[in-house]
Amino acid sequence: MWLILLAGSLVAVSNALLGCWLVLRKSVLVGDAISHAVLPGIVLAYWITQSRGNTYMLIGASVVGVLITWLIELLQSKATMQQDAAIGLSFTFLFALGVVMVAWIGDKVDLDQDCVLYGDLAYIPLDTRPLWQLGGLFVGVCTFLYVAHRGLWVTTFDATYSASIGISTAFWHYGLMGAVSFSTVFSFEAVGAVLVVAFLVVPAATAYLLTENLQKMLFLSVIFALLSVFGGYALGVWWNTSLAGSMATVLGIEFMLAFAYLRVNNP
């Protein structure tokens, strides 16, 4: 039980912190796209190396993560597509390609479609190696956000000023998207694609409803993420259903409660 909660908490906090920056930069859909689109890179890494090593997975996912970020911007600039249309076209194609690849080479590698979508959080007590990986993810994300705080802050809230003092908006944009790719691939095995997206989006969006202060937003997003892990675990055990699905459900309930609170106090 406690190992499952620890693993879920590490994933939740890591992705919630990154999600705050995605929400503030109005790039949530890009994060959603990356979390889905890295699937072909992961599958291809499995197929080529015949290994479940996270080093190969990270390389494959990172390549595709950068590729979809570049593809979205290319479609916007060269094909004059709106951002949402470019994102929808790019990630649905790559994610569908990944699903087809899983089915196609599923008998050649130890990769299951249900595991990809929903993860295997319940099996953490049987194999604690993912805990070390998730611990590394947590440390890596916290380190990145600490080092990148000034660059992300300036390019998020005043891109014009950042350009005038020589801070590259593109550099920090791709840095953040690289961190999202890193977080996604390390989270995939434990919680699957569905919950990765939920942790990236919902805690930050819920916190954003309640405060406009960055520090408070980061703090609240972590609280909401942790509450969803513990509440989702209890709900999943009670209903004897998917832990990942239960945690995502609790995240949705948290958002609705925050929205209702906001409407009552600010009619």
C-alpha positions in Angstrom: 0.0 0.0 0.0 2.6 2.6 1.1 4.9 1.8 -1.9 2.0 2.4 -4.2 1.2 5.7 -2.6 4.8 6.7 -2.6 5.2 5.9 -6.3 1.9 7.7 -7.1 3.0 10.8 -5.1 6.3 11.1 -6.8 4.7 11.0 -10.2 1.9 13.4 -9.1 4.1 16.0 -7.7 6.6 15.9 -10.5 4.0 16.4 -13.2 1.9 18.9 -11.2 4.9 21.2 -10.8 5.6 21.1 -14.6 1.9 21.5 -15.3 1.8 24.9 -13.5 4.2 26.3 -16.1 2.2 24.7 -18.9 -1.0 26.3 -17.7 0.6 29.7 -17.3 2.2 29.6 -20.7 -1.1 28.5 -22.3 0.7 25.3 -23.5 -1.4 22.7 -21.7 -2.4 21.1 -25.0 1.2 20.9 -26.1 2.0 19.0 -22.9 -1.0 16.8 -23.5 0.2 16.2 -27.1 3.7 15.3 -25.9 2.4 12.8 -23.3 0.5 11.0 -26.1 2.9 11.4 -29.0 6.0 10.0 -27.2 4.4 6.5 -27.5 5.9 5.7 -30.9 9.3 6.7 -29.6 8.9 4.4 -26.6 7.7 1.5 -28.7 10.4 1.9 -31.3 13.0 2.0 -28.5 11.6 -1.3 -27.1 11.7 -2.9 -30.6 15.2 -1.8 -31.6 16.9 -2.6 -28.2 14.7 -5.4 -27.0 15.1 -3.7 -23.6 12.9 -2.0 -21.1 15.8 0.2 -19.9 14.6 3.7 -19.3 17.8 5.1 -21.0 16.5 3.8 -24.4 13.0 4.8 -23.6 14.0 8.3 -22.7 16.0 8.7 -25.9 13.1 7.5 -28.0 10.5 9.6 -26.2 12.7 12.7 -26.1 13.3 12.6 -29.9 9.6 12.3 -30.6 8.8 15.0 -27.9 11.1 17.5 -29.7 9.7 16.3 -33.0 6.1 17.1 -32.2 7.0 20.4 -30.7 8.8 21.3 -33.9 6.0 19.9 -36.0 3.3 22.0 -34.2 5.3 25.2 -34.7 6.0 24.3 -38.4 2.3 23.8 -39.1 1.5 27.1 -37.4 4.1 29.1 -39.3 4.1 27.3 -42.7 0.6 25.9 -43.0 -1.0 28.9 -41.2 -2.9 26.5 -38.9 -4.2 27.6 -35.6 -2.4 26.1 -32.6 -5.2 23.9 -31.5 -5.6 22.4 -35.0 -1.9 21.8 -35.3 -1.8 20.1 -31.9 -4.8 18.0 -32.7 -3.5 16.8 -36.0 0.0 16.1 -34.7 -0.6 14.2 -31.5 -3.6 12.2 -32.8 -1.5 10.9 -35.7 1.5 10.1 -33.6 -0.5 8.5 -30.7 -2.5 6.4 -33.2 0.7 5.3 -34.8 2.1 4.3 -31.4 -1.0 2.2 -30.7 -0.8 0.5 -34.0 2.9 -0.2 -33.4 2.1 -1.7 -30.0 -0.4 -4.1 -31.6 2.0 -4.9 -34.4 5.1 -5.7 -32.4 3.3 -6.7 -29.2 4.4 -10.3 -29.7 8.0 -9.3 -30.1 8.4 -7.2 -26.9 7.0 -7.1 -23.4 4.7 -4.2 -24.0 1.0 -4.2 -23.3 -1.6 -1.8 -24.5 -3.4 -1.7 -21.1 -0.1 -1.0 -19.4 0.6 1.9 -21.8 -2.8 3.5 -21.1 -3.3 2.7 -17.5 0.1 1.8 -16.1 0.8 -0.9 -13.5 0.8 1.1 -10.3 -0.7 -1.8 -8.4 2.3 -4.0 -9.1 4.9 -1.6 -7.6 5.2 -3.7 -4.4 6.3 -6.7 -6.5 9.1 -4.8 -8.3 10.4 -1.7 -6.5 12.8 -0.7 -9.2 10.4 1.9 -10.6 10.5 3.7 -7.2 14.1 4.6 -7.8 13.3 5.8 -11.3 10.5 7.9 -10.0 12.6 9.3 -7.2 15.2 10.3 -9.8 12.4 11.9 -11.8 11.3 13.9 -8.8 14.8 15.1 -8.1 15.4 15.9 -11.8 12.2 17.9 -12.1 12.8 19.9 -8.9 16.4 20.6 -10.0 15.3 21.7 -13.4 12.6 24.1 -12.1 15.0 25.5 -9.5 17.7 26.2 -12.1 15.2 27.4 -14.8 12.9 29.4 -12.5 14.2 32.8 -13.6 14.2 31.9 -17.3 10.8 30.4 -17.2 9.4 33.3 -15.2 10.6 36.0 -17.5 9.7 34.2 -20.7 6.3 33.3 -19.4 5.1 36.7 -18.1 7.0 39.1 -20.3 8.4 37.5 -23.5 9.1 40.9 -25.0 11.2 42.0 -22.1 13.1 38.7 -22.0 14.0 39.1 -25.7 15.2 42.6 -25.1 17.6 41.5 -22.4 18.9 38.5 -24.4 16.9 35.7 -22.8 15.8 33.2 -25.5 12.1 32.4 -25.4 12.7 29.4 -27.7 15.4 28.0 -25.5 13.2 27.9 -22.4 10.2 26.7 -24.4 12.1 23.7 -25.7 13.7 23.2 -22.3 10.3 23.0 -20.6 9.0 20.6 -23.3 12.1 18.5 -22.9 11.4 18.3 -19.2 7.8 17.3 -19.9 9.0 14.5 -22.2 11.4 13.4 -19.5 8.7 13.3 -17.0 6.3 11.6 -19.3 8.5 8.7 -20.2 9.5 8.0 -16.6 5.9 8.1 -15.5 4.5 5.9 -18.3 5.3 2.5 -16.8 3.9 3.3 -13.4 0.7 5.2 -14.2 0.1 5.1 -18.0 -0.8 7.8 -20.5 -4.2 8.7 -19.0 -3.0 9.6 -15.5 0.2 11.4 -16.8 -2.1 13.8 -18.7 -4.4 14.2 -15.7 -1.5 15.1 -13.4 0.0 17.5 -16.0 -3.2 19.4 -16.4 -5.8 19.1 -13.6 -3.9 20.0 -10.4 -2.4 23.2 -12.0 -5.7 24.1 -13.5 -7.5 23.7 -10.2 -4.9 25.8 -8.4 -5.1 28.5 -11.0 -8.8 28.8 -10.3 -8.0 29.7 -6.7 -5.0 32.0 -6.9 -3.0 34.2 -9.2 0.2 34.0 -7.0 2.8 31.7 -8.6 4.1 30.3 -5.3 0.7 29.6 -4.0 -0.3 28.0 -7.3 2.7 25.6 -7.1 1.9 24.7 -3.5 -1.8 24.2 -4.2 -1.1 22.1 -7.3 1.1 19.8 -5.2 -1.6 19.5 -2.5 -4.3 18.6 -5.0 -2.1 16.1 -6.7 -1.3 14.3 -3.4 -5.0 14.3 -2.4 -5.9 12.7 -5.7 -3.3 9.9 -5.1 -4.6 9.1 -1.6 -8.2 9.6 -2.5 -7.9 7.7 -5.7 -6.2 4.8 -4.0 -9.0 4.5 -1.5 -11.6 4.8 -4.2 -9.9 2.2 -6.4 -9.6 -0.3 -3.6 -13.2 0.3 -2.6 -14.6 -0.1 -6.1 -12.0 -2.8 -7.0 -11.1 -0.9 -10.2 -8.1 0.8 -11.9 -6.1 2.9 -9.5 -5.0 5.3 -12.4 -8.6 5.8 -13.4 -9.7 6.4 -9.8 -7.0 9.0 -9.2 -7.9 10.8 -12.4 -11.6 10.7 -11.3 -10.7 12.3 -7.9 -8.7 15.0 -9.8 -11.9 15.8 -11.8 -13.9 16.0 -8.6 -11.4 18.4 -7.0 -11.6 20.7 -10.0 -15.4 20.7 -9.9 -15.4 21.5 -6.1 -12.9 24.3 -6.7 -15.1 25.7 -9.5 -18.2 25.5 -7.4 -16.4 27.2 -4.5 -15.3 30.0 -6.9 -18.8 30.5 -8.2 -20.4 30.6 -4.7 -17.8 33.2 -3.4 -17.7 35.2 -6.7 -21.2 35.0 -8.2 
